[in-house]
């Protein structure tokens, strides 16, 4: 049944809840699997089965009005190319273009460069007595990878990353405020795109500029400049921010489980499954919202057409019905298909790259720093309502 009772309260903007949402998630799953927040006017589904069914039902729960509660409520018209905020048939068309580039084979071929980026970040820190998982590796490395794919000069990558990060931030305890004027336009990439139009290279930007496709009207054409700008903005933001958070969580969770960290040091073949467990245990994107197109039943209650439903991926990933002892971190767990990268038509195109970056980063960290302790007084979780993770995670090393 739905509830707004004071004894069970969930608010994605609440700093206290966001610091550790899992006790609240458990109560939602067990006591109010369909929850209604009156203040922000959204429903929340928290059980794995409900979230999985909802994410795959892209006709009842659409993405075309946004995937964030504030954005859906703002009623902003989305620019073409923001594929995470699109529905078929235009989503199908735009996704197929990016899918040509983000294949597992092409992503895995990047491993040598990713290892080199990690080495360049970590080698100077050996013997320094500590480092910051986010500032020293988690933030710069994913942006360098995306910059390499897009052909963005290294000198400009920090500014691009900081811009994407700023667009996700909220004032503590407050929703984001959206307007069409401040919505992503991609102008930060305009100079690079104009340069690449005249100087093609072997990168994603060039491929998007020259790719021919059949659009929703049946016309064979190339992407417009505006569409390429939007594409590149989406890829740059999504491709760096969530991986940054994954690397930060690796530092925190493995510090909390030193015995399992030692196992990874001794047997590096366990690292890929450890990354899968980290993604389940602390998903960088813990929830996603959808607009409801028709009345729908959940747990004996009706969610009316026009409502907003938030799917709590972070809760579903710890549902004991799907993952026994879901609140326990275990690098030996057979994780199987989870929901961290979404499900259905919006399954994350960058999943293979994120997994690769996480695996390589953790491997390179363990090779140089088999032990570390988190400076808990200095570690800070970033204030956003979309992704969850650390903006700084300093650690001390022997």
C-alpha positions, -999 to 999 in steps of 0.1 A, spaced: 0 0 0 10 36 -4 21 57 25 32 92 35 35 82 72 62 99 93 76 65 104 85 55 68 100 84 49 120 85 17 133 117 1 161 116 -25 171 151 -16 175 144 21 212 146 30 209 123 60 191 96 40 214 100 10 245 94 32 232 58 38 198 51 22 198 14 27 180 12 60 152 33 45 152 11 13 148 -20 34 118 -5 52 103 6 19 106 -29 4 91 -46 34 65 -21 46 55 1 17 66 -14 -16 46 13 -34 55 46 -16 42 80 -23 61 112 -14 36 140 -11 61 168 -8 78 161 -42 48 143 -57 63 110 -69 57 73 -63 86 50 -56 90 13 -63 117 -5 -43 115 -43 -49 136 -59 -76 107 -75 -94 87 -43 -96 117 -22 -107 127 -48 -134 92 -49 -148 88 -12 -148 121 -5 -166 112 -29 -194 77 -15 -199 87 15 -219 51 21 -231 36 26 -196 67 43 -181 81 66 -207 115 85 -208 105 112 -232 97 137 -205 130 130 -186 143 105 -162 146 128 -132 117 139 -111 125 176 -113 129 174 -150 97 156 -157 78 181 -135 94 210 -154 78 200 -187 108 209 -208 110 198 -244 141 177 -248 165 184 -276 169 156 -301 199 133 -293 195 130 -255 188 93 -259 183 87 -221 153 110 -224 138 96 -255 112 70 -265 109 49 -297 110 54 -326 134 83 -323 153 66 -294 157 35 -315 173 56 -343 196 76 -321 207 46 -300 216 25 -331 241 52 -341 259 51 -308 257 13 -306 280 11 -336 307 27 -315 301 14 -280 305 -24 -288 322 -46 -261 349 -55 -287 357 -18 -294 357 -9 -257 379 -38 -246 404 -28 -272 409 4 -251 424 -15 -222 461 -7 -229 453 31 -231 432 29 -199 460 11 -181 484 38 -192 461 65 -180 459 48 -146 497 44 -144 502 80 -152 479 90 -124 490 65 -97 528 61 -102 536 96 -88 516 88 -57 536 57 -47 554 63 -14 534 96 -8 515 81 22 481 86 7 460 98 -22 424 107 -32 404 80 -50 383 106 -67 406 136 -73 437 116 -83 421 88 -103 383 85 -103 377 120 -119 406 124 -144 409 89 -158 374 84 -172 374 119 -186 407 111 -204 392 80 -219 361 99 -231 384 127 -243 404 102 -263 372 88 -278 358 122 -287 391 138 -297 390 165 -270 424 180 -262 437 169 -228 442 205 -218 404 211 -221 391 179 -204 391 191 -168 368 221 -178 344 198 -197 343 174 -167 337 202 -142 309 216 -164 291 182 -165 296 177 -128 282 212 -120 250 204 -140 242 174 -117 247 192 -84 220 204 -62 219 227 -32 219 205 0 184 191 5 169 208 -25 158 195 -60 175 207 -91 158 236 -109 154 232 -147 147 257 -174 149 253 -212 175 281 -212 200 263 -190 194 228 -204 224 212 -220 231 227 -255 265 212 -261 281 245 -270 311 236 -250 320 212 -277 312 235 -307 348 244 -315 359 207 -315 330 196 -337 337 224 -362 374 215 -363 366 178 -368 342 186 -396 372 199 -416 398 176 -401 384 140 -397 402 116 -375 398 82 -360 375 92 -331 338 91 -321 332 127 -330 343 121 -366 322 89 -368 291 107 -357 297 136 -381 299 113 -411 276 85 -402 246 81 -425 213 67 -412 176 65 -419 157 88 -396 121 84 -383 107 99 -415 125 73 -437 150 99 -449 186 89 -453 208 116 -439 236 126 -415 232 141 -381 228 178 -379 254 199 -361 230 204 -332 223 167 -329 261 160 -328 265 186 -301 238 170 -280 252 135 -286 287 145 -275 274 162 -244 255 132 -233 284 108 -239 309 131 -221 287 135 -191 274 100 -187 308 85 -196 327 102 -169 305 109 -139 292 74 -131 326 57 -135 341 84 -112 316 73 -86 323 36 -91 360 41 -84 352 61 -53 329 34 -40 357 8 -47 379 27 -23 353 30 4 338 -5 3 371 -23 1 384 -3 30 354 -15 49 361 -51 39 399 -55 43 398 -93 43 381 -93 9 406 -66 -3 434 -89 7 419 -117 -14 418 -95 -44 455 -85 -38 464 -122 -37 442 -133 -66 436 -106 -92 414 -129 -112 387 -121 -87 387 -84 -97 360 -86 -125 335 -102 -102 344 -78 -74 335 -49 -98 301 -66 -105 295 -68 -68 305 -32 -63 281 -21 -90 253 -41 -73 262 -30 -38 267 7 -44 252 17 -78 264 51 -89 230 59 -103 206 46 -75 173 56 -90 156 67 -122 122 83 -128 96 78 -155 63 95 -165 33 73 -163 11 72 -195 -19 53 -181 -34 41 -148 -14 12 -135 -18 -11 -105 9 -18 -79 3 -37 -46 -34 -32 -47 -32 6 -54 -36 26 -85 -9 49 -98 -28 74 -120 -18 85 -155 3 116 -154 21 105 -122 59 102 -118 73 69 -106 109 66 -93 125 32 -97 149 27 -68 177 7 -84 198 10 -52 170 -7 -32 162 -34 -59 199 -43 -60 198 -53 -23 164 -70 -24 168 -103 -5 142 -118 -28 167 -115 -56 200 -113 -38 201 -134 -6 215 -113 22 215 -83 -1 230 -59 24 262 -81 26 291 -73 3 307 -105 -11 332 -105 -40 324 -142 -45 287 -136 -50 272 -149 -83 257 -115 -91 240 -123 -124 219 -97 -142 214 -66 -121 198 -33 -127 227 -9 -122 230 -2 -159 192 -1 -164 171 -27 -182 153 -29 -215 157 -4 -243 176 20 -221 203 -4 -209 234 17 -207 254 17 -239 285 25 -219 282 -5 -196 311 -24 -212 334 7 -210 324 14 -173 331 -23 -164 365 -22 -182 375 11 -165 365 -1 -131 383 -34 -135 415 -18 -148 415 9 -122 410 -15 -93 437 -38 -107 462 -10 -110 454 4 -75 458 -30 -59 491 -35 -76 505 -3 -61 485 1 -29 475 -33 -13 462 -15 18 446 18 26 424 35 52 398 61 44 401 95 60 364 95 70 365 130 84 375 144 50 355 122 27 324 139 13 295 125 -7 286 149 -36 252 167 -33 233 155 -64 199 139 -69 209 118 -99 241 100 -91 255 91 -57 291 89 -47 321 108 -33 333 141 -45 365 135 -24 377 102 -8 412 107 7 430 76 19 462 70 38 486 42 27 514 25 45 
